Amino acid sequence: MTTDIDAPTGTDPRPQAFTADVAKLLHMMVHSVYSDRDVFLRELISNAADACEKLRFEAITHPELLGDNSDVGIAITLDAEHRSLTIADSGIGMSAADMADLLGTIARSGTKAFFDRLAADKGEPTQLIGQFGVGFYAAFMVAERVEVVSRRAGSDEASLWASDGQGSFTIAPVPLDQAPFDRGTSITLHLMEDAAQYAEKHRIEGIIKAQSGHVPVPITLRDAPDAEALPIADGTALWTRAKSAIAPEEYKDFYRSVAGQFDAPALTLHFRAEGRQEYTVLAFVPESRPFDLFDPDRKGRIKLYVRRVFITDSAQVLPRYLRFVRGLVDCADLPLNMSREMIQDSPLLAQIQTGITGRLLGELEKTAKDDVAAYNAIWENFGSVLKEGLYEDYARREALLRLARFKTTTSAGEWRSLDDYVTSMPENQTAIYYITGQDLTHLASSPQLEGFAARGIEVLLLPDPVDSFWVTGGLDLGGKPFKSVTQGAAELGLIPLPEGAAPTETAPEIGDFLAFLQAELGDAVSAVRTSERLTGSAVCLVAAEGALDKSLERLLAGSGQAPPNVKPVLEVNAAHPRIASLAALGAEDSLRADAAHLLLDEARIADGEPPLDPRGFTERLGRVMARAAG
């Protein structure tokens, strides 16, 4: 192996830093992260709101930071004549060192550093908007030069950071009278020629209302430096207002801001609980699946506020199977100085969790009754996640079973409830039958369903991986247990075939042939027996009584958790013409041995598995084809 780079000899390797063309890196980053130029204003307002929230948070333990002015806000000033835009806030502010560190280092987030420090101090490591340290640089999508003047709360110094985004910046002290308010930060964007519209009032006002109208601090707008400041957002949290005073569009805008998505809410839940615990809930079921729905950590995305102070979005406010819900809870009772562990273990939070979960499941059930189409769309998106609750949440299984919807062998692709299923059960059916697997098409064509279909028995088709787990939890509905059609004996004797559909009488030599199959296949199967399940296929495989269902066995094996090595049962359709023909062959005929193994491989293939011995399969198939051709 050769290389074009000669390594130094006789010396230790020296660590060296990467070098980069910062201007190109910044340009690539900004224009790769964002596709809509309007987003720069949302990012800068979000940063300003974060700065105000940080001040509020720190002022809990250091009230002197507020000085004589406890008000926080964001002021936006336009200057169309000089093609500039200024966003100023009265938040926590930055020192010169902060500006060098946070604005001079790409992808270094002040919000993240703030909460890292809180975590080190055993504070609450929450997650505000600015997590990746790139939002500020969105300004360079529209600005040829950016100037930042900031004064840290409690400091008597102010500094100016300036850059044209071409690879360098400057920092210099400025007089205090140039700093915004008595503390905080102002960002002035000197706009590019093709971005002059961002100094126009109607354009900026529209963007603010569409993207940032619900930030928890007031926003004012001046359309000229000497113009009157007009309120654009009053800083009143939407969730504190009466439901009757909130328009659907306001709910949708707020959902988009809190969820970070651009669809609409399929369901909105807004209520205030009073009594022993006082809290307000504003929660949304999305119209489409969030990108992180199947994140292995299964984290929820409900923000927790205490008296409008943002605390965390990491508290488990809802069970993990409701992690698709977006929104917030604002509580009046949780102590602000509680650590994350204390919050999770808090009896108050546990009671809030119980109340919100029950209310949300009740709202879903109400939707299922009042608007079937809307609920079916919700289930289509989130049913596979809700079913995790059937496995994990014993106390709410009954409610979740009422919410569950299924495709079945008789539903023609429509969703069916378990009440629908039970209502249509034939007389003498004692169980709710299901089949698990990988996809609906494969499940619907499974040979194990034939006997059930012939008797008019509906079978639930369960294609989600979680289905293989929740059905094992001993659930029942009205005394009727869930039973797999691919496990144990079918027990279909109490439900006879329709008149005229009874199987033909089997040949007496079938018993001898089954015994031969058992002997020839040996340890490949645990038993060979005649089947009540089959009416059209010759053979199928089922799990032995008490063994794992085949689908669950495959899932465990695929995840590295080897299940017990219990061999399947080969069931044979004694009335099938091919079985009758094979049984009639003489004991010395070599075709019988080949047929035995081919029948097992046929059953495995129908079950979605490869032949046990692919080479042996092809050789046997070749011999059978040669005999047929001869």
N, C-alpha and C positions, 0 to 999 in steps of 0.2 A: 504494500500500500504506500502510495506517495502522497505528498502534500506540497502545495506551493509556498507554504509558510514554514520557515525554519525556526524550530523552537530553540531558545537559548540553551547552551550546554554549560554544565558546571555551576549553575546558579539556580536558586529557587524561583518558581514562577512568581511574577509580580502581578497583583491585582490592578486592573486598569479600568477606568470608567468608560462607558460608551460615549461616543460623541454623536451629535446630530445637528442637522440644519434646523434650528428652532423655528425659523419662519415657515419652512415647508411643513414641519411637523404640526405647527399650530394651524396652518391652513388646512391640512389634510384632516386633522382631528375635528375642527369646527364643521367642515363641510361634509364629513362622513357621519358625524353624530346627528346633525340636524338637516332636515330636508326643507323645512319651512322657515323662512327668515323671520316671520312674525314671532317665533318662539323666543327670540332673544329677550323680548320684554317680559314674558312670563318668567324666564329664568332670573332676570335681574330683580323683578318684584318678589319672587320667591326667596331669593337671597336676602333682600331687605326685610321681608317678613320674618325670616329665620333670625336675623340680627335682633329684631324687636323681641322675638320669643326668647332668645338667649338672655337678653337683658331682663326680661320678666322672671326668668328662671333664676338667674344669679341674684336678682334683687330680693328673692325670698330669704336668702341668708345674708345678703349684703345690701340692705335698703339704701345705704348712702350712695350707691351708684346712680340712683335716680336723681340725686341733687334736689333742686327746687322744682323740677318738672317731671312728674310721674307719667305724663302722656307719651305715648309712642305713636308713630304714624309714618306714612310714606308720602312724599310730595314729588310730583312729576311736573317739570317745567319744559315747555317747548319754546324754541326760538327758530322760527322758519327763516327769518332774515339771515341768520348766521348758520343755518342748517345744523342745529344741535338739539340734543335731548338730554335732560338731566333727571336722574332718579336719586332722590335723597331720602334717608331714613334717620330716625332718632333712636336707633338701636344701640347695640353694645359698642360699635365702632372698632377701630384697629389702631394699634401703634405703628410706628415706622417699621419695627421689627416684624410685626404681624404682616404688614403689607409685603415686605420682602419675602417672607416665608410662604404666605398664602396666595398672593397674586403673582409672585415671581416664580412659582413652581407649578408647572402644568400638572393638573390632576391631583393637586393637594387640596383637600376639602377642609375649610375652616369649621364647618358644622361637624364633620367627622372627628376632627382633632378636638373640638369642644367636648364632644361626648366621650371620646377616648379618655380625656382628662377627668371627666366626671366618673367614668368607670374606675379609673385608677384611684380616685378619692372615694370609692364605694358609693358613688352617686348612681343615678339611673342612666344607663347608656342607651338613650333613645335614638331615634332615627328621624331627623327632620328631612327637608327636601334636598338640601345640598349634600349629597353623599359621595359624589365622585370627583368633585373639584373641576368640572369642565363647564358648568353653566355660565360662569362669568365670561368665559372666552367666546360665548355666542355673540357677545357685543361686536366682535370683529367681523361678523357677517355683514354688518351694516355700517360700521364705523371705520374711518381711516385713522382715527386717533382716539384714545380713551384716556381720560384723566379722572383720577380717584382722589378725593380729599376726605380724610377721616380723622376723627378724634375719639380716642378710647374713653369710655365712660369712667369718670373719676380722674382723668388725666388733664393736665394743663398744657398739653402739646398737641399740635396737629401736623399732618404730613400730606404731601402730594405725591402720588404715584402716577406716572404717565408712560404710555407706550403706543407705538404705531403698529404693534403686532408683527414687526419684521425681525424679531429676534432679540430685542433689548428693551430695557425700561429704566426709568430714573425715579429716584425718591429724594425729596427735598422737604425741609420744614417750611411751614407756611404760618402766617399770623392766625391767631385764634378766630378773628372775625371772618376769616374765609371758610371756617369749618361750618358744617350744617348744624343748626340748632345748638345745644350746649354739648352735644355728643353725637356720635353717629357717623354716617358715611354718605357722600354724594358722588355719583358716577356721571360724568358728562361724556356723551358720545358725540364726536364731531363726525357727522354722517357723510357717507360717500354720496357722490352725485346721484347715483341710481337708487339711493335710499332716502331721498329728500322727503318722500311721503310720510316718513316716520316723525317728521316735525309738524304734521298736520293734526289738528285736534280730532276730527272725526275718525281718522284712522287709528290713533292711539286709544281713544275712548272706546272704540269698538273692540279692540284687542283686549283691553283691560277687563271689560265686562264679560267677554267671552271666555277668557282664560284665567283671570285672577280676581274676579269680583267677589270671592268669598274668603279671601285671606283674613286672618283674625286681627288685622290692624286697619285703621282708616286710610284711604287713599284720596288725595286731592290732585287736581290737574289745573295748571295754568297754560293757556294757549300762547302766552308771551311772557317774558320776564317781569313786566310791570303789570300784568293782568291780575284780576282777582282769582284766588284759588277756589275752584269749584269741587265739591265732594263728588267722587265717583263711586266709592265703596265706603260704607260707614263703619266697617270693622266689627259689626254685630254678627256674631256667629249665626249662620242660617238655622242651625238646629235649635237655637233658643227662641225662634219665632214660632207663632201658632201655625199649625198645619193649614188652617183656612186662609192664612195670609201669604202662603207660598205657592207660586205658580208652578205648573209641571215643568216648564222650561228652566226655572231656577233649580228645581231638584235635579234635572238632567245635567245642567252646568256644574252643579256641586259634585254630583256623582263622577263626572269626568275628571274634575280636579282631584278628588280624593282617591279615585281608582287608577288614575293615569291611563285611562282607556278612552276610546272615541266612539264607543257604541252608546246605547241608552240603557237605563235600568229596566229589567223585565218585571221587577217587583220592588216597591219602596215601602219600607217600614219605618215610621217616625212616631215615637211615643215618649211620654214622660212618666216615669214610675215615681210614686210618692208613698210615703209610709216610713218604715224602718230604714230603708235605703232610698235616697233620692238620686235618680240618674236619668239622663236623657239619651235616647238611642236614635240614631239616623243610619239606617242600614239599607243596602241595595243588593239585590240579586242581579248580576249582570245579564245582559242580553246575549253575550257570547262568552266563550271560555277564556279566562285569563291565561296568559302564556305560561304562568308558573303553576297551573292547576295540579300538575302531577310532579311537582318538586318533591324529591325524596324526604325533605325535612317537613313537608306538610304544614308549613307555618301559616297562621291566619294573617289577615290583613285588616284587622280592626284597630283603629287608633284609640288609645285611651287618654282622655283628658280628665283633669281634676280642676273643677272651677275654671274651665277654659284655658288652663295651662296644659300644654301638650306634655305628656309624660312618656309614653312609649307606644310603639305599634308591635311590640314583641310579646305583650301579655296575652295569655290564652283566654281571650274573652269568650270565644265560641269553641265548641269541640272541633277537632281537626277535620271531621267529615263535613263541616260547614265552612271550610277555608275559602271557598269561592265567594263568600259574602264580603262585600266591601262597605266601609262606613266608619262610624265612630261611636264611642260611648263617653259621655261627659258625666262624671260622678261628683257628688258634692261631699262625699264622706271619706274617701281614701286619703290617709296622711300623705303629704307631698314628699316627705323625706324617706319614704319606704324604698328599700332596695328592690331589685327585680325579684329576688327569691321571696322576700316578704310579701310582695304583691301577689305572686303566684300562690302562696300559701294563705293569703288573707281570707278569713271567713266572709268578709264583706264582698270580696271579688267572687268567691264561690257562689254566694247568693245571687249576685248580679248575673253570673254565667247561667245559673239555673233559670232565672227569670227571662233573660233574653232568648235563650235556646227554646224554651217552651213557647214563647210568644212568636218566634220566627217559624217554628214547625206548625203552630196553629195557623199562621198566616198562609203558609204553603198549602195546608189542608183546605183552608177556605178558598184559595185560588183554584185548587183542584176541583172543587164542587161548583164554583161560580163561573169559571172560565176554563173549560177543559182544554181548548187549543193552546191557551197561554201556558197552562201548567205542563202540558205535554212537551212544549218547547223547552221549558225549564228542565224537565226530566231528561230530555234528549241531551242537553248539555252537561247536566250535573248528577244524573242518576247514578252513574258509576261511582261517584264520590259519596253521595248520600248513603249508598248501600254499605259503605265502610262502617256506618253507625250500627247496622244490624249485627255486625261482628264485635263492635267495641262498646256500644252503649246499651247495656242490658236494660237499664231503667226506661229507655225510650223506644224499645223495640216495637211495642204495639203501635205507637204513633208512626214510626218509620215504615212499618209494614203497611199501614193505611196509605202512606204516601207512595209506596213502591209501585212502579209500572213495569210491565213486561211485554215482550213480543212472545207469541206462543205458536204452537203448531196449527191453531185454528183462527188466529187473529188477522190473517191476511196482511201482516205488516203493521197493524195498528197497535197502539199501546192498550194493555188491559190491566185493570186493578185486580187484586186478589179477591175482592168482593165479586167482581165480574166472574172470575174463575170459579169460585165456590158456588155461585148461583147456577152455573151451567154444568155442574158435575152430574154424571149419570148416577142412577141409584146403585147403592152398594160400593161406591168409590170411597175408600177410607183414608186416602193420602193425597197430598198435593205433589204431583210428579214434576220433575225437572230434569234437564240435561245440561251439563256444563261443557264448555269447549272454547274454541278460538274465534269463531265467527258464525254469524247466523246462517249463512248458506250451508256451511258444512254441517252444522247442528241439525238443520231441517232435513237433511238427506241421510241422517244416521240410520242404519238398519235397526238399531235397538228401539226405534219409535214405531215400527211397523205394527206390532200387536196392539199398541195403545191407540194408534190411528184407526185400526180396523174396528175397535170397540168404541170409538167416539170419545176417547179420553184425551182431554187437552193437556199438553205438556209445556211447561215454561221453558223457553230457550234462553240460556244464561251465558252470554259470550264474554263477560268481563272477568278479568283475573280474580277480583274480589269475590265473585260469586262462588268460587270453589271453597271459600273460607266461611262465609256467613251461613251457608246452608248446613254446615257441620255443627252449628251451635245449639242444636236441640230445639229449634223454633217450631212452633205449631200455630195454627190459626183455627180457633174454635174446636180444638181437640184433634185436628187433622195435621199430622206431621208432614214435613217435607221429605220426599223420598226420591232418590236418583233412579232413573230408568236404566242406568248402566252399572248398577251395584246390587248384588244379592239376587234373590229370586224375584221374579216379576210379580207373582201373586195376583194373577189376573183371573183366577178361576171364578171369582164371584161376579165377574162382569163378562158374560159370554159374548162370543161373536154374534153379529146379526144373523138372522135366519138366512140360510143359503150361503153363508160365508165361512162355514165351519171347515176346518182342514180335512183333507181326505184321510182315510184310514192308513196308518203307516204300515209298512211291510214288516213282517216278523224278524227279518234279518237285521233290522236297524240296530237293535240292542247289541248284537255281536259286532257291528261296525263301529259303534261308539266305544266299545271295549277295546277294539283294535286301535282306534285313534288315540285313546288314552295311553296305551302301551307304546305306540310308535312315537308319540310326541314327548313322552317321558316328563322330564322336569320343566319343559317349556310352558306347561299349563298345570294348574292345580286340580282341574277336573274337566271332564267332558260330559255334557248332559243335553237332553232335548230342551227346546226353547219354547216358551209361551210368547216371547217377544216377537219372533220372526214370522212373517206371512209371505214375504216375497224373496228375501235374501236367503242364501244357503247357510251362512254362519255369521256369528258376531262374537265379540269379546265383551265380557263384563267383569267387574271386580267381584271378588269373593265376598260373602257376607262378613261384615265387620272390617273388611280391608278398606284402604283409602280408595275413593273414587279415582278413576283413571286420569281425569283432568287435573285433580289436585296432586296426584302422584307425579305427573309431568312437571307441574309448576315447582314443586319442591325439588325435584331432581335438577331442573334448570337453574335454580337459585343456589345450588351447592348443598342443599339439605337432603341428603340421600334418604328416601323413605324406606321402610322395611321392605325386604325383597319378597313380596307376596305375589306369586304367579297368578295370572288372570284365569278365568273360567272360559272355556270355549263352548258356546251354545250352538247347537245344530238344529236346523229346521228339518225335522224328520219327515215332513210332507213334501219337501222340495224334490223335484224329479231328479236333479243331479245327485243328491244324496242317496235316493233310492237306487239309481244306476250304479253308483260306487259300492253301495252295500251289497249289490247282487254279484259283484265280481268274485271270482274264486280266491280263496285264501292265498294261493301261490302266485297270483298275478302281481307283478312288480309295480303296476300302475297304482295299486292301493297305497303303497308307501309314499310314492311321489304325491299322490292326491292328498294324503293326510297333511303333509307339510305345506302343500299349496293352499289347502283350505285355511290353515293357520295364518299364512301370509296374506291371504285374501281378507281375512278378518282384521289383521293389523293395518293393512292399507286402507280399508274402509274406515278405520279408527284414526287415520291420519298419521300412522307410524310406518316406517320402512320395514321390509321383510327382515326376519331375524338373521338370515344368512343370505345376503344379496347374490353371492356367487352360486350358492346352492339353489336359490330360487330360479336363476336363469337356466341352470343346467336341467332342473326338473321340468321347467316350462318347455325347454327345448325337446326333451324326451316325449312329453305329452303331445306337443305339436307334431313331432315326427310320426308318432303313432297314429294321430288323427289323419295326417296326410297320406299315410300308407294304406 
